[in-house]
Amino acid sequence: MIRRILVANRGEIARRVFRTCRALGIATVAVHSDADAGAPFVTDADTAIRLPGSAPAETYLRGDLIIEAARAAGADAVHPGYGFLSENAAFARAVESAGLTWIGPAPESIEAMGSKIGAKRIMAAAGVPILDVDLTTVTASDLPLLVKASAGGGGRGMRIVESLDRLAEQIGHAEAEAASAFGDGTVFVEPYLPTARHVEVQVLADTHGTVWVLGDRDCSIQRRHQKVVEEAPAPHLPDQTRTALHAAARAAAQAVGYRGAGTVEFLVDRDRIFFLEMNTRLQVEHPVTECVTGLDLVACQIAVAEGEPLPGRAPAVSGHAIEVRLYAEDPAADFSPQTGRIRTFDFPGAAFEVPNRSGVRVDSAIEDGSEVGVHYDAMLAKVIAYADDRDTAIRMLDGALRRGRLHGVTTNLDLLRAVIADEEFTAGRMHTTLLDERLHLWTGGGDPRRLAKAALAAAIGQATQAAAAAPVLSRIPAAWRNAPSGPRQRVYRHGAQQYAVTYTSTGHRLVSDFVPGVSVIDVRGDQVVLSDGPIRETYRVTVAGTSVDVDGPDGSVSLEPVPTFVDPAETIAQGSLLAPMPAAITAVAVEVGTVVGKGDPIVVLEAMKMQHTVTAPTDGTVTALTASVGRQVVAGAVLAVIEENR
């Protein structure tokens, strides 16, 4: 019987495993890098051990150090979570060789499915359709193509190829990203089906020959080939297609003698199914399957590792669950990763619970005060809604996202709300390029009137709080003057939009005509009450350093106050290329004096294991270059200056 588990992972999945361990009475051990020393998952564990190493991004890949930590902490089992070492057969063998219980599939199964190329051969032999292309005979009629990393997932090492003359270049980029993310630069190429659905099947197998198929999930809403929204069951699948998917998933598990929890992923193109890969681990999206089956999949993993048989038949799927992933990223800036300190994280829902009725679940890596750095994946949390039917689940999820408060970093929260409200999504007409097709609709800057009211509330709230906190004359009303004067003004920035809010003090209260038809009703503490016609709305205004956070009836907004006077030293030369995110420079393609064309690569950055190429915005000449390989840069740092050709 397992008594103490070390989780060889971090963040949300480590917290998720610890939660089940506590329920089962199992002691827990966390391992952490220096960058994660203050992270919530570290304090969630009963025991925590620092992993030495000067490169935080590589710390969790040191299997030898993790096994050494397990021995030091007296752990008798290792749970790998997902990512990092979860699909590393050599690590699984090392864990077992150390006399520890490996909570995962047999190393041989990991090896068989760990290479996507090898997995395709196994599935083809089992009679499951696969996607394939012969690069020696490829022609333009085979386009578009997709280059993929053989050893990894999560969209890393993927490139879409739409012209044959760029095939070699894109293969090279994919190899570099795959090597950085997974330590293996092997890639392969397959036909790209842009309007297919991404559907996966959850399997669970014991060591006694029983394989459960626990329904399916639709994961078609993706950005950069990474999942953003997942739901179970996959909506509007024909019964024949669903049956074929489940049968193929069972065949995949049986073909490799699988044990534990795993996921078999497919593309569904109308009535055709194609095997993509088998993930020999727990998936990020496992909560939606837990909701519709009532199972705790982590508890199931532990029971299988202890040799327990699966009891009877697999539970039937009931109800509908939808999960969205909250990322620290800017959808309007090509989903560039964002960093910073979380000021507020407050979402309605039960943390980590497996609801047996309608409810909202929140699986989070963060809490108030958490630091989001450049070293790891940008996912902050997952919000999951479960209900009797899909429409109700969508409504519940939207309510949770609308009432949730998340401040401190730019996130995809507004994008997620736009996705689940979109008519294509609500109708269940998803495919893997839907987000790309409708991104311009989903990142249009938000409702202008909603943002203007938030700016008005910010100005009134900030002025009132500043007056109350004044060291002298604090009882004098905000914006009060003893002689006639013009209105006061506060300017805020939200994305590319600026809001210049004017207001005056009249009869000991603040008034403003900044938003037509909207009046200030009351200001008390951090609350500002506005009336929009007959509608009364309450906003909470929090002044936090150089930001003002506003939480209102239509969601949360963070605004950046614009100073009245700008330091001349802070001006940036025309033609400057700026780092869109904190990152490390991995390649520099130019030098001072290089003549470039619009779209030419200038600098390659890497952040959160993703590569981002900064390109020339115009034809011109490089007149200054501060970028150098290996240098760490902050967001907004000048990388190069290009003088436009006249």
CORMODA-V524831 format. One record per backbone hydrogen bond with DSSP energy under -0.5 kcal/mol. CO is the residue of the C=O (numbers start at 1). NH is the residue of the N-H. E is the energy in kcal/mol with one decimal. If there is no record, write none. Layout:
BEGIN
<<CO:NH:E> <CO:NH:E>>
END
This chain:
BEGIN
<<3:27:-2.4> <4:76:-2.2> <4:77:-1.2> <5:29:-2.2> <6:8:-0.7> <6:79:-2.6> <7:9:-1.6> <7:31:-0.7> <8:85:-0.5> <10:13:-0.6> <10:14:-1.2> <11:15:-2.0> <12:16:-2.3> <13:17:-2.3> <14:18:-2.4> <15:19:-1.9> <16:20:-1.4> <17:21:-2.3> <18:22:-2.6> <19:23:-1.7> <20:24:-1.8> <21:25:-0.7> <21:26:-2.8> <22:25:-1.0> <27:5:-2.7> <28:47:-1.4> <29:7:-2.2> <30:49:-2.6> <32:51:-3.1> <33:36:-0.7> <34:37:-1.3> <36:39:-2.2> <39:42:-1.1> <39:43:-1.1> <40:44:-1.6> <41:45:-0.9> <47:30:-3.0> <49:32:-1.9> <50:52:-0.6> <54:56:-0.7> <55:58:-1.8> <55:59:-0.9> <56:59:-0.5> <56:60:-0.5> <58:61:-1.8> <59:62:-1.6> <61:63:-1.5> <62:66:-1.9> <63:67:-2.4> <64:68:-2.0> <65:69:-2.1> <66:70:-2.3> <67:71:-2.1> <68:72:-2.2> <69:73:-2.2> <70:74:-0.6> <70:75:-2.4> <71:74:-0.9> <76:101:-2.3> <77:6:-2.5> <78:103:-2.4> <79:8:-2.3> <81:282:-0.6> <83:86:-2.8> <85:88:-1.5> <87:89:-0.7> <88:92:-2.2> <89:93:-2.4> <90:94:-2.1> <91:95:-2.5> <92:96:-2.1> <93:97:-2.8> <94:98:-1.4> <95:100:-2.0> <96:99:-1.7> <101:78:-2.6> <101:103:-0.6> <102:104:-1.6> <103:80:-0.5> <106:109:-0.8> <106:110:-2.1> <107:111:-2.5> <108:112:-2.2> <109:113:-2.1> <110:114:-1.8> <111:115:-0.8> <114:116:-0.7> <115:119:-2.9> <116:120:-1.8> <117:121:-1.4> <118:122:-2.0> <119:123:-2.5> <120:124:-2.6> <121:125:-2.1> <122:126:-1.3> <123:128:-2.7> <124:127:-1.3> <129:275:-3.1> <133:135:-0.7> <134:137:-1.4> <134:138:-0.5> <139:142:-1.9> <140:143:-1.4> <144:192:-2.3> <145:161:-2.9> <146:190:-1.9> <147:159:-1.9> <148:188:-2.3> <150:116:-2.1> <153:156:-1.4> <155:158:-1.0> <159:147:-3.3> <160:162:-0.5> <161:144:-0.6> <161:145:-2.5> <163:166:-1.6> <164:167:-1.4> <166:170:-2.5> <167:171:-2.4> <168:172:-2.1> <169:173:-2.1> <170:174:-2.5> <171:175:-2.5> <172:176:-2.0> <173:177:-2.3> <174:178:-2.7> <175:179:-2.4> <176:180:-1.9> <177:181:-2.4> <178:182:-3.1> <178:183:-0.6> <178:184:-0.9> <179:183:-1.3> <186:150:-2.8> <186:151:-0.6> <188:148:-2.8> <189:133:-0.6> <190:146:-2.8> <191:193:-0.5> <192:194:-0.7> <193:196:-1.5> <194:433:-0.8> <196:432:-2.5> <197:199:-0.8> <197:268:-2.8> <198:219:-3.2> <199:266:-2.6> <200:217:-2.5> <201:264:-2.4> <202:214:-2.9> <203:262:-2.3> <204:212:-3.7> <205:260:-3.8> <206:209:-0.7> <210:206:-2.0> <212:204:-2.2> <212:214:-0.6> <215:202:-1.7> <217:200:-2.4> <217:219:-0.5> <218:231:-1.8> <220:222:-1.0> <221:228:-2.7> <221:229:-1.4> <223:226:-2.2> <226:223:-2.6> <228:325:-2.2> <229:221:-0.6> <230:323:-3.4> <231:218:-2.5> <232:321:-2.7> <234:237:-0.7> <238:242:-2.5> <239:243:-2.5> <240:244:-2.0> <241:245:-2.4> <242:246:-2.3> <243:247:-2.3> <244:248:-2.3> <245:249:-2.3> <246:250:-2.3> <247:251:-2.2> <248:252:-2.1> <249:253:-2.2> <250:254:-2.5> <251:255:-2.1> <252:256:-0.9> <253:256:-0.6> <253:258:-2.6> <254:257:-1.1> <260:205:-2.1> <262:203:-2.9> <263:265:-0.5> <263:279:-2.9> <264:201:-2.7> <265:276:-3.1> <265:277:-1.0> <266:199:-2.0> <267:269:-0.6> <267:274:-2.3> <268:197:-2.8> <268:270:-0.7> <269:272:-2.3> <272:269:-2.5> <274:267:-2.5> <275:131:-0.7> <277:265:-3.2> <278:280:-0.7> <279:263:-2.2> <279:281:-1.8> <283:286:-1.7> <284:287:-0.6> <285:288:-1.3> <285:289:-0.6> <286:289:-0.6> <286:290:-2.0> <287:291:-2.4> <288:292:-1.8> <289:293:-1.4> <290:294:-2.3> <292:318:-2.4> <295:297:-0.8> <296:300:-2.1> <297:301:-2.3> <298:302:-2.2> <299:303:-2.4> <300:304:-2.5> <301:305:-2.3> <302:306:-1.5> <303:308:-2.5> <304:307:-1.8> <310:312:-0.8> <320:387:-2.5> <321:232:-2.4> <322:385:-2.5> <323:230:-2.4> <324:326:-0.6> <324:383:-2.1> <325:327:-0.7> <326:380:-3.6> <326:381:-1.3> <327:329:-1.5> <327:412:-1.3> <328:338:-2.3> <329:331:-0.7> <330:333:-1.8> <330:335:-1.3> <330:336:-0.9> <331:334:-0.7> <333:336:-1.1> <336:330:-1.8> <340:372:-3.4> <341:343:-0.6> <342:369:-3.1> <344:407:-2.2> <346:405:-2.7> <349:351:-0.6> <350:353:-0.8> <350:362:-1.3> <353:355:-0.8> <359:386:-2.7> <360:350:-2.4> <361:384:-3.1> <362:352:-1.1> <362:364:-0.6> <363:382:-2.7> <367:370:-2.4> <370:342:-3.5> <371:373:-0.7> <372:340:-2.1> <374:608:-2.6> <378:328:-2.9> <380:365:-3.0> <380:366:-0.6> <381:326:-3.0> <382:363:-2.3> <383:324:-2.2> <384:361:-3.0> <385:322:-2.2> <386:359:-2.1> <387:320:-2.9> <389:393:-1.9> <390:394:-2.5> <391:395:-2.1> <392:396:-2.6> <393:397:-2.4> <394:398:-2.5> <395:399:-2.1> <396:400:-2.1> <397:401:-2.3> <398:402:-2.5> <399:403:-2.1> <400:404:-1.2> <405:346:-2.7> <407:343:-2.2> <407:344:-1.5> <412:416:-2.4> <413:417:-2.0> <414:418:-2.1> <415:419:-2.5> <416:420:-2.2> <417:421:-0.9> <418:422:-0.8> <419:422:-1.1> <422:426:-2.8> <423:427:-1.5> <424:429:-2.7> <425:428:-1.8> <428:430:-1.1> <431:434:-1.7> <433:437:-2.3> <434:438:-2.0> <435:439:-0.8> <438:441:-1.1> <438:442:-1.8> <439:443:-1.7> <441:444:-0.6> <447:451:-2.3> <448:452:-2.3> <449:453:-2.4> <450:454:-1.9> <451:455:-2.2> <452:456:-2.3> <453:457:-2.7> <454:458:-2.4> <455:459:-2.4> <456:460:-2.4> <457:461:-2.8> <458:462:-3.0> <459:463:-2.3> <460:464:-2.2> <461:465:-2.5> <462:466:-2.4> <463:467:-2.1> <464:468:-2.2> <465:469:-1.6> <467:470:-0.9> <473:476:-1.5> <477:480:-1.6> <479:505:-0.6> <488:503:-2.0> <490:501:-2.8> <491:562:-3.1> <492:499:-2.8> <493:560:-2.5> <494:497:-1.9> <497:494:-3.0> <499:492:-2.5> <499:501:-0.9> <500:502:-0.5> <501:490:-2.3> <503:488:-2.6> <504:506:-0.6> <504:511:-2.7> <506:509:-0.8> <509:506:-3.3> <511:504:-2.4> <514:516:-0.6> <515:518:-2.2> <517:533:-1.5> <519:521:-0.6> <519:531:-2.4> <522:529:-3.2> <524:527:-2.1> <526:541:-3.4> <527:524:-2.7> <528:530:-0.6> <528:539:-2.7> <529:521:-3.0> <529:522:-1.4> <530:537:-3.1> <531:519:-2.1> <531:533:-0.7> <532:535:-1.7> <535:532:-3.2> <537:530:-2.8> <539:528:-2.8> <539:541:-0.6> <540:542:-0.5> <540:551:-2.3> <541:543:-0.5> <542:544:-0.7> <542:549:-3.0> <544:547:-1.8> <547:544:-2.7> <548:559:-2.8> <549:542:-2.8> <550:552:-0.6> <550:557:-2.8> <551:540:-2.6> <552:555:-1.6> <555:552:-2.5> <557:550:-3.4> <559:548:-2.7> <559:561:-0.6> <560:493:-2.4> <561:563:-0.6> <567:570:-2.4> <568:571:-1.4> <573:576:-1.5> <575:642:-2.4> <576:578:-0.6> <577:639:-3.5> <577:640:-1.0> <579:636:-3.4> <583:633:-3.0> <584:586:-0.6> <584:606:-2.4> <585:630:-3.5> <587:604:-2.6> <591:594:-2.3> <594:596:-0.5> <594:622:-2.6> <596:620:-2.4> <597:600:-2.4> <600:616:-2.5> <602:589:-2.6> <602:590:-0.6> <603:605:-0.5> <603:614:-3.2> <604:586:-2.7> <604:587:-1.3> <605:612:-2.8> <606:584:-2.4> <607:610:-2.1> <610:607:-2.4> <612:605:-3.2> <612:614:-0.6> <613:615:-0.6> <614:602:-2.9> <614:603:-1.5> <616:599:-3.1> <619:645:-2.0> <620:596:-2.8> <621:623:-0.7> <621:643:-2.9> <622:593:-3.2> <624:641:-2.4> <628:631:-1.9> <631:585:-2.4> <633:583:-2.0> <634:637:-1.9> <637:579:-2.6> <639:626:-2.0> <639:627:-1.7> <640:577:-3.4> <641:623:-2.6> <641:624:-1.3> <641:643:-0.5> <642:644:-0.6> <643:621:-2.1>>
END
